[in-house]
Amino acid sequence: MNAPHCHALYSVAQVRAMDRRAIEELGIPGYELMRRAAAAAFASLRRHWPQVQRIAVYCGPGNNGGDGYLLALLAHEAGLAVEAHALAEPTGKGDAASARAACERAGVPVHRWEETSSLPEADVHVDALYGTGLDRPPQPVAAALIERLNRSGKPTLALDVPSGLNADTGHCPGVAIRASLTVSFIASKRGLHTGQANAHTGRIELATLGLPESVWQEAPDARLLEAATLPPRPRDAHKGRNGHVLAVGGDHGTAGAIRLCGEAALRGGAGLVSVATRAEHLFALNAARPELMAHEVGGPQALAPLLERATVLAVGPGLGQGAWGHALWLTALDSPLPLVLDADGLNLLAAEPRRFDRARQVVLTPHPGEAARLLGCAVADIERDRFAAARSLARRFDAVAVLKGAGSLIADPHGRLDVCPWGNPGMASGGMGDLLTGVIAALLAQGCSARDAACLGVGLHARAGDHAARKGERGLIASDLLSPLRRLLNGLDA
């Protein structure tokens, strides 16, 4: 998305208010907005599929359907073979009805879509069924059409929102269009960028419809992260200025988790990284990564002197929930040091909840299962509204919360929320969370606030995953991210 406001994300209610403002305060007729939306979407269609000759447009009864009728009209005027299919008649005598009438007057065939109808031959299908107006599963006839479009093997252009996708939350309560391209109108809807949305939107483009800046009066509900890194180090830098991360974890059989965390902290720029772990892991850690200062820690007394030398804690990878892990967890949480809490560190927090001192820099990094345990609900509740879940986590624990997954969310206790636009399915493999914990801890150690460390760390981690996936997503492993992570942190890759 290269349009103004493309990093600002809004709720559906906010976008509807913008639409009303344009009509009522700026005097732009609703039909004119519909015409501009159709023109923008048709321009995108021609740009992405310049050889297209035949299109089919599927129109619902509301204004999204009106956008579709006017796009069909433009395609007809451009000499393309086009037909429209109406899921239902436009409601009332409003703009959508006017758009359909204009379409028919121009000679575009409009057919009533029935459950027994056959998909027409088309190079591109255009979804104009529901737009932002759906927060329930599609009706059976629409659901059957959506499933057939998804199986057609032909590209689909979604107008504003892929039908069936909740534009506020990114949740699909039923079947939803799997678009190749989504052209979103006026402002970016927050739900297009997280959770299930990532499997349905395809490429996203924003068309602001030539509206003046006065339309965007409200602060956005959330923002997309932008690519960023740390400034160059001063020429007289030394390791003491870049912090000392203490990674705590690695119970019996889980040396890999704490090693990944520690190595990510090193690659993330921490000046020193110590590892507090089981004695059985020391030889392997020293042999594989001698830059990590590995220490045998049998309990809280052995951890105390390491805490005195550390500036940041990373707690949880491979920690376990037994007596050993629990004792170290309690000791770490009682420390005033900045803290990143992950994995079993979060599961222990769910069992023994506590609010953190807001002055302490704390970052929690749960995946949806851990988030559900922390909030005392089902995973389905988390995924139904990831925005609400992330904000609830941040408020409940007075900490910055990173809700991981497709379109990771970063929320702080004040309600500010950022969305990560990078990452790929290859990153759904073991060890990725351990890596993220180490990266965020390293950024805290170098002086970032909890929110800045979380935003920058999530972004760097996801972008490194995308670089690593250039060799293929399947088979991607966590340690593949370490090399591109270092390059990105130093501004050597875009």
C-alpha positions as CSV (number, residue, x, y, z in Angstrom):
1,M,0.0,0.0,0.0
2,N,1.6,3.2,-1.1
3,A,-1.3,5.7,-0.5
4,P,-1.4,8.4,2.2
5,H,-2.7,7.0,5.5
6,C,-1.7,3.5,4.4
7,H,-0.2,2.7,7.8
8,A,-3.2,4.0,9.8
9,L,-5.7,1.3,10.7
10,Y,-9.3,2.1,11.6
11,S,-12.3,0.3,13.0
12,V,-15.4,-0.2,10.8
13,A,-17.3,2.4,12.9
14,Q,-14.5,5.0,12.3
15,V,-14.6,4.4,8.5
16,R,-18.4,4.7,8.4
17,A,-18.0,8.0,10.3
18,M,-15.6,9.1,7.6
19,D,-18.0,8.1,4.9
20,R,-20.8,10.1,6.6
21,R,-18.5,13.1,7.0
22,A,-17.6,13.1,3.3
23,I,-21.3,13.1,2.4
24,E,-22.9,15.3,5.1
25,E,-20.1,17.8,5.8
26,L,-18.2,18.0,2.5
27,G,-21.2,17.6,0.3
28,I,-19.9,14.7,-1.7
29,P,-22.9,12.6,-2.8
30,G,-22.8,8.9,-1.9
31,Y,-23.2,7.9,-5.5
32,E,-20.1,9.9,-6.4
33,L,-18.1,8.0,-3.7
34,M,-19.5,4.8,-5.2
35,R,-18.3,5.9,-8.6
36,R,-14.8,6.8,-7.3
37,A,-14.6,3.4,-5.6
38,A,-15.5,1.6,-8.7
39,A,-13.0,3.6,-10.8
40,A,-10.2,2.9,-8.3
41,A,-11.0,-0.8,-8.2
42,F,-11.3,-1.1,-12.0
43,A,-7.9,0.7,-12.4
44,S,-6.3,-1.8,-10.0
45,L,-7.9,-4.7,-11.9
46,R,-6.4,-3.5,-15.2
47,R,-3.1,-2.9,-13.6
48,H,-2.8,-6.4,-12.1
49,W,-4.4,-8.3,-15.0
50,P,-3.7,-6.2,-18.1
51,Q,-4.7,-9.1,-20.5
52,V,-8.1,-9.6,-18.9
53,Q,-10.9,-9.9,-21.5
54,R,-13.9,-11.3,-19.5
55,I,-15.0,-10.5,-16.0
56,A,-17.9,-11.5,-13.8
57,V,-19.1,-9.3,-10.9
58,Y,-21.1,-10.7,-8.0
59,C,-23.2,-8.0,-6.3
60,G,-24.9,-8.0,-2.9
61,P,-27.9,-5.8,-2.1
62,G,-26.0,-3.0,-0.3
63,N,-23.5,-0.3,-1.3
64,N,-20.8,-2.8,-1.8
65,G,-23.0,-4.3,-4.5
66,G,-23.4,-0.8,-5.9
67,D,-19.6,-0.5,-6.2
68,G,-19.7,-3.8,-8.2
69,Y,-22.4,-2.6,-10.6
70,L,-20.5,0.6,-11.4
71,L,-17.3,-1.4,-11.9
72,A,-19.2,-3.7,-14.3
73,L,-20.3,-0.5,-16.2
74,L,-16.8,0.8,-16.4
75,A,-15.6,-2.6,-17.7
76,H,-18.3,-2.6,-20.3
77,E,-17.4,0.9,-21.5
78,A,-13.8,-0.3,-21.8
79,G,-14.8,-3.0,-24.2
80,L,-14.5,-6.0,-21.9
81,A,-17.0,-8.8,-21.9
82,V,-18.7,-8.5,-18.5
83,E,-21.8,-9.8,-16.7
84,A,-23.1,-9.0,-13.3
85,H,-24.8,-11.5,-10.9
86,A,-27.1,-10.2,-8.2
87,L,-27.3,-12.1,-5.0
88,A,-30.4,-10.0,-4.1
89,E,-32.2,-6.9,-5.3
90,P,-30.7,-3.6,-4.0
91,T,-32.5,-2.4,-0.9
92,G,-34.8,0.6,-1.3
93,K,-34.2,3.2,-4.0
94,G,-30.7,4.4,-2.8
95,D,-27.3,4.6,-4.5
96,A,-27.0,0.8,-5.0
97,A,-30.3,0.7,-6.9
98,S,-29.2,3.7,-9.0
99,A,-25.9,1.9,-9.8
100,R,-27.7,-1.2,-10.9
101,A,-30.1,0.8,-13.1
102,A,-27.2,2.6,-14.7
103,C,-25.5,-0.8,-15.3
104,E,-28.6,-2.2,-17.0
105,R,-29.2,0.9,-19.1
106,A,-25.7,0.5,-20.5
107,G,-26.5,-3.0,-21.6
108,V,-24.6,-5.0,-19.0
109,P,-26.4,-8.3,-18.5
110,V,-27.5,-8.7,-14.8
111,H,-28.6,-12.2,-13.7
112,R,-30.2,-13.2,-10.5
113,W,-27.8,-15.7,-8.7
114,E,-29.4,-18.9,-7.6
115,E,-27.9,-21.8,-5.7
116,T,-28.1,-23.8,-8.9
117,S,-26.5,-21.2,-11.1
118,S,-23.2,-22.0,-12.9
119,L,-20.1,-19.8,-12.6
120,P,-19.6,-18.0,-15.9
121,E,-16.4,-18.2,-17.9
122,A,-14.3,-15.3,-16.6
123,D,-10.6,-14.3,-16.4
124,V,-11.2,-12.4,-13.2
125,H,-14.1,-12.6,-10.7
126,V,-15.1,-9.5,-8.7
127,D,-16.5,-9.9,-5.2
128,A,-19.0,-7.2,-4.3
129,L,-21.2,-9.2,-2.1
130,Y,-21.0,-7.8,1.5
131,G,-18.1,-5.3,2.1
132,T,-17.9,-4.2,5.7
133,G,-21.5,-5.0,6.5
134,L,-21.1,-8.6,7.6
135,D,-20.4,-9.9,11.1
136,R,-22.1,-13.3,10.8
137,P,-21.7,-16.3,8.5
138,P,-22.9,-15.6,5.0
139,Q,-26.3,-16.9,4.0
140,P,-26.4,-20.4,2.5
141,V,-26.8,-19.2,-1.1
142,A,-23.9,-16.7,-0.7
143,A,-21.8,-19.3,1.1
144,A,-22.2,-21.7,-1.8
145,L,-21.2,-19.0,-4.3
146,I,-18.1,-18.1,-2.2
147,E,-17.0,-21.7,-2.0
148,R,-17.4,-22.1,-5.8
149,L,-15.4,-18.9,-6.4
150,N,-12.6,-20.2,-4.1
151,R,-12.5,-23.4,-6.1
152,S,-12.6,-21.8,-9.5
153,G,-8.9,-21.5,-10.0
154,K,-9.4,-17.9,-11.3
155,P,-8.2,-14.8,-9.5
156,T,-10.8,-12.8,-7.5
157,L,-10.8,-9.1,-6.8
158,A,-12.5,-8.1,-3.5
159,L,-14.1,-4.7,-3.3
160,D,-13.3,-3.1,0.1
161,V,-13.3,-6.4,2.1
162,P,-13.4,-10.1,1.1
163,S,-16.9,-11.2,1.7
164,G,-17.3,-13.3,4.8
165,L,-14.4,-11.6,6.6
166,N,-15.1,-9.4,9.6
167,A,-13.4,-6.2,8.7
168,D,-13.1,-5.2,12.4
169,T,-11.5,-8.3,13.8
170,G,-10.0,-10.4,11.0
171,H,-12.2,-13.3,12.0
172,C,-14.2,-15.4,9.5
173,P,-17.4,-16.7,11.3
174,G,-18.1,-18.9,8.2
175,V,-16.8,-19.3,4.7
176,A,-15.0,-16.3,3.1
177,I,-13.7,-15.2,-0.2
178,R,-10.0,-16.0,-0.8
179,A,-9.1,-12.9,-2.8
180,S,-6.0,-12.4,-5.0
181,L,-6.3,-8.6,-4.5
182,T,-8.4,-6.5,-2.1
183,V,-8.9,-2.8,-2.9
184,S,-9.9,-1.1,0.4
185,F,-11.8,2.2,0.2
186,I,-11.3,5.5,2.1
187,A,-9.2,4.0,5.0
188,S,-7.5,0.7,5.9
189,K,-9.8,-1.5,8.0
190,R,-7.9,-3.0,10.9
191,G,-9.3,-6.5,10.5
192,L,-7.7,-7.0,7.1
193,H,-4.3,-7.3,8.7
194,T,-4.4,-10.0,11.3
195,G,-5.6,-13.5,12.1
196,Q,-7.5,-15.3,9.4
197,A,-7.5,-12.2,7.2
198,N,-4.0,-13.1,6.0
199,A,-5.4,-16.1,4.1
200,H,-8.2,-14.1,2.5
201,T,-7.1,-10.6,1.4
202,G,-4.3,-11.4,-1.0
203,R,-2.5,-8.2,-1.9
204,I,-4.1,-5.1,-0.3
205,E,-4.3,-1.7,-1.9
206,L,-5.8,1.4,-0.4
207,A,-7.9,3.9,-2.5
208,T,-8.6,7.0,-0.5
209,L,-11.0,8.2,-3.3
210,G,-9.5,11.7,-3.5
211,L,-11.0,12.8,-0.2
212,P,-9.5,15.8,1.5
213,E,-7.4,15.5,4.7
214,S,-10.3,16.8,6.8
215,V,-12.0,13.4,6.5
216,W,-9.3,11.8,8.7
217,Q,-10.1,13.7,11.9
218,E,-9.9,10.8,14.3
219,A,-6.8,9.1,15.6
220,P,-6.4,5.6,14.0
221,D,-7.4,2.6,16.2
222,A,-4.0,1.0,15.4
223,R,-1.0,1.3,13.1
224,L,0.9,-1.0,10.8
225,L,4.6,-1.2,11.7
226,E,7.0,0.4,9.4
227,A,10.5,-1.0,8.7
228,A,12.9,0.3,11.2
229,T,16.2,-0.4,12.9
230,L,18.6,1.1,15.5
231,P,20.9,4.0,14.7
232,P,24.6,3.2,14.2
233,R,26.6,2.7,17.3
234,P,29.1,5.4,18.3
235,R,32.7,4.8,17.3
236,D,33.7,4.5,21.0
237,A,31.1,1.9,21.9
238,H,32.0,-1.0,24.2
239,K,30.0,-4.0,25.4
240,G,29.1,-2.5,28.7
241,R,27.0,0.1,26.9
242,N,24.9,-2.4,25.2
243,G,23.4,-4.2,28.1
244,H,23.7,-7.7,29.7
245,V,20.8,-10.1,29.0
246,L,20.3,-13.0,31.4
247,A,18.2,-15.8,29.7
248,V,16.6,-18.1,32.2
249,G,15.3,-21.5,31.1
250,G,16.3,-24.8,29.6
251,D,15.0,-27.5,32.0
252,H,15.9,-31.1,31.3
253,G,15.8,-31.8,27.6
254,T,15.2,-28.2,26.4
255,A,18.7,-26.8,25.9
256,G,17.7,-25.8,22.4
257,A,15.1,-23.4,23.5
258,I,17.4,-21.4,25.8
259,R,20.2,-21.5,23.3
260,L,18.0,-20.0,20.6
261,C,16.9,-17.3,23.0
262,G,20.5,-16.5,24.0
263,E,21.9,-16.5,20.5
264,A,19.1,-14.3,19.3
265,A,20.0,-11.8,22.1
266,L,23.6,-11.8,20.8
267,R,22.5,-11.3,17.2
268,G,20.1,-8.7,18.4
269,G,23.0,-6.6,19.7
270,A,23.2,-7.2,23.4
271,G,26.8,-6.6,24.7
272,L,26.7,-9.6,27.0
273,V,24.4,-12.6,27.2
274,S,24.4,-15.1,30.2
275,V,22.3,-18.2,30.3
276,A,21.0,-19.7,33.6
277,T,20.2,-23.3,33.0
278,R,20.6,-26.9,34.0
279,A,24.1,-28.3,34.5
280,E,23.6,-30.9,31.8
281,H,23.4,-28.2,29.1
282,L,26.6,-26.4,29.8
283,F,28.9,-28.5,27.6
284,A,26.6,-28.3,24.6
285,L,26.1,-24.5,25.0
286,N,29.8,-23.8,25.4
287,A,30.7,-26.0,22.5
288,A,28.1,-24.6,20.1
289,R,28.1,-21.0,21.1
290,P,31.0,-20.0,23.3
291,E,30.0,-16.3,23.3
292,L,27.1,-17.3,25.6
293,M,28.1,-17.4,29.2
294,A,26.3,-20.5,30.4
295,H,25.9,-21.0,34.2
296,E,24.6,-24.0,36.2
297,V,21.7,-22.8,38.3
298,G,20.1,-25.3,40.6
299,G,17.8,-22.8,42.3
300,P,17.2,-19.2,43.4
301,Q,20.4,-18.9,45.4
302,A,22.5,-19.6,42.4
303,L,20.5,-17.2,40.3
304,A,20.9,-14.3,42.7
305,P,24.5,-13.3,41.7
306,L,23.6,-13.5,38.0
307,L,20.7,-11.1,38.6
308,E,23.1,-8.6,40.1
309,R,25.2,-8.5,36.9
310,A,22.3,-8.5,34.4
311,T,20.4,-5.5,33.0
312,V,17.6,-7.4,31.3
313,L,15.9,-10.7,31.9
314,A,14.5,-13.1,29.3
315,V,12.5,-15.8,31.1
316,G,10.6,-18.8,29.9
317,P,12.2,-20.7,26.9
318,G,12.4,-24.3,28.0
319,L,11.7,-23.3,31.7
320,G,9.1,-25.9,32.4
321,Q,6.5,-25.6,35.1
322,G,8.1,-27.9,37.7
323,A,9.7,-26.9,41.0
324,W,12.9,-25.8,39.4
325,G,11.3,-23.6,36.8
326,H,8.8,-22.2,39.3
327,A,11.4,-21.2,41.8
328,L,13.5,-19.4,39.2
329,W,10.4,-17.7,37.8
330,L,9.4,-16.3,41.2
331,T,12.9,-15.0,41.7
332,A,13.0,-13.3,38.3
333,L,9.6,-11.8,38.7
334,D,10.6,-10.3,42.1
335,S,13.6,-8.6,40.5
336,P,13.1,-4.9,39.3
337,L,15.0,-5.6,36.0
338,P,13.3,-5.2,32.6
339,L,11.7,-8.5,31.6
340,V,10.6,-10.4,28.6
341,L,8.3,-13.3,29.6
342,D,7.5,-16.2,27.2
343,A,6.5,-19.8,27.0
344,D,6.3,-21.5,30.4
345,G,7.0,-18.1,32.0
346,L,3.6,-17.2,30.7
347,N,1.9,-20.4,31.7
348,L,3.2,-19.9,35.3
349,L,1.8,-16.4,35.2
350,A,-1.6,-17.7,34.1
351,A,-1.5,-20.0,37.2
352,E,-0.3,-17.3,39.5
353,P,-1.5,-13.9,38.0
354,R,0.2,-10.7,39.1
355,R,0.2,-7.1,37.8
356,F,3.5,-5.6,37.1
357,D,4.7,-2.3,38.2
358,R,4.0,-0.1,35.2
359,A,7.3,1.7,35.7
360,R,9.1,-1.7,35.1
361,Q,9.7,-2.4,31.5
362,V,7.9,-5.7,30.9
363,V,7.0,-7.5,27.6
364,L,4.7,-10.6,27.4
365,T,4.9,-12.6,24.2
366,P,2.0,-15.1,24.2
367,H,0.7,-17.2,21.3
368,P,-3.1,-17.6,21.2
369,G,-3.0,-20.7,23.4
370,E,-1.0,-18.9,26.1
371,A,-3.1,-15.8,25.7
372,A,-6.2,-17.8,26.3
373,R,-4.8,-19.2,29.6
374,L,-3.7,-15.8,30.7
375,L,-7.2,-14.3,30.1
376,G,-9.1,-17.4,31.3
377,C,-11.0,-18.0,28.0
378,A,-10.9,-20.3,25.0
379,V,-8.5,-20.0,22.1
380,A,-11.5,-19.4,19.8
381,D,-12.3,-16.3,21.9
382,I,-8.8,-14.9,21.4
383,E,-9.0,-15.5,17.6
384,R,-12.5,-14.1,17.4
385,D,-11.2,-10.6,18.3
386,R,-7.4,-10.4,18.5
387,F,-7.4,-6.7,19.0
388,A,-9.6,-6.9,22.1
389,A,-7.5,-9.8,23.4
390,A,-4.2,-8.0,23.0
391,R,-5.5,-4.9,24.7
392,S,-7.0,-7.0,27.5
393,L,-3.6,-8.7,28.1
394,A,-1.8,-5.3,28.3
395,R,-4.3,-3.8,30.7
396,R,-4.6,-6.9,32.9
397,F,-0.9,-7.3,33.5
398,D,0.2,-3.6,33.1
399,A,2.7,-4.7,30.5
400,V,3.3,-4.5,26.8
401,A,1.7,-7.6,25.2
402,V,2.7,-9.2,21.9
403,L,-0.1,-11.4,20.6
404,K,1.8,-13.7,18.2
405,G,0.4,-15.2,15.0
406,A,-0.4,-14.1,11.5
407,G,-0.4,-10.3,11.8
408,S,1.1,-10.2,15.3
409,L,-0.3,-7.4,17.5
410,I,1.6,-5.2,20.0
411,A,-0.5,-3.5,22.7
412,D,0.5,-1.3,25.6
413,P,-1.5,-0.6,28.8
414,H,-2.6,2.8,27.4
415,G,-4.4,1.1,24.5
416,R,-2.0,1.9,21.8
417,L,-1.8,-1.0,19.3
418,D,0.5,-1.8,16.4
419,V,0.2,-4.6,13.8
420,C,3.0,-6.4,12.1
421,P,2.6,-6.7,8.3
422,W,5.4,-9.2,7.7
423,G,5.9,-12.8,8.4
424,N,5.0,-16.0,6.6
425,P,3.6,-19.5,7.2
426,G,7.1,-21.0,7.2
427,M,7.6,-19.4,10.6
428,A,5.1,-21.7,12.1
429,S,7.8,-24.0,13.4
430,G,9.4,-24.7,16.8
431,G,11.8,-22.2,18.3
432,M,10.6,-19.0,16.6
433,G,9.1,-17.7,19.8
434,D,12.4,-18.4,21.7
435,L,14.2,-16.3,19.0
436,L,11.7,-13.4,19.4
437,T,12.2,-13.4,23.2
438,G,15.9,-13.0,22.8
439,V,15.6,-10.2,20.2
440,I,13.2,-8.2,22.3
441,A,15.5,-8.6,25.4
442,A,18.5,-7.5,23.4
443,L,16.7,-4.3,22.3
444,L,15.6,-3.6,25.9
445,A,19.3,-4.0,26.9
446,Q,20.3,-1.4,24.4
447,G,18.0,1.2,25.9
448,C,14.7,0.8,24.0
449,S,11.4,1.1,26.0
450,A,9.3,-1.9,26.4
451,R,6.9,-0.8,23.6
452,D,9.7,0.2,21.2
453,A,11.6,-3.0,21.9
454,A,8.5,-5.1,21.2
455,C,7.5,-3.2,18.0
456,L,11.1,-3.2,16.6
457,G,11.7,-6.8,17.7
458,V,8.5,-8.2,16.2
459,G,9.2,-6.3,13.0
460,L,12.8,-7.4,12.7
461,H,11.9,-11.0,13.6
462,A,9.2,-11.2,10.9
463,R,11.2,-9.4,8.3
464,A,14.1,-11.8,8.9
465,G,11.6,-14.7,8.5
466,D,10.6,-13.3,5.1
467,H,14.2,-13.0,4.0
468,A,14.9,-16.6,5.1
469,A,11.8,-17.8,3.3
470,R,13.2,-16.7,-0.1
471,K,14.7,-20.2,-0.1
472,G,11.3,-21.7,0.5
473,E,8.8,-21.6,3.4
474,R,8.6,-25.3,4.1
475,G,11.6,-26.5,6.1
476,L,12.3,-23.0,7.5
477,I,13.8,-23.3,11.0
478,A,14.3,-20.7,13.7
479,S,18.1,-20.5,13.3
480,D,17.7,-19.6,9.6
481,L,16.6,-16.1,10.8
482,L,19.8,-15.3,12.6
483,S,21.8,-14.2,9.6
484,P,19.2,-12.0,8.0
485,L,18.3,-10.6,11.5
486,R,21.8,-9.3,11.9
487,R,21.7,-7.7,8.4
488,L,18.4,-6.1,9.0
489,L,19.4,-4.8,12.4
490,N,22.4,-3.1,10.8
491,G,20.3,-1.6,7.9
492,L,22.0,-3.8,5.3
493,D,18.8,-5.2,3.8
494,A,15.6,-3.4,2.9
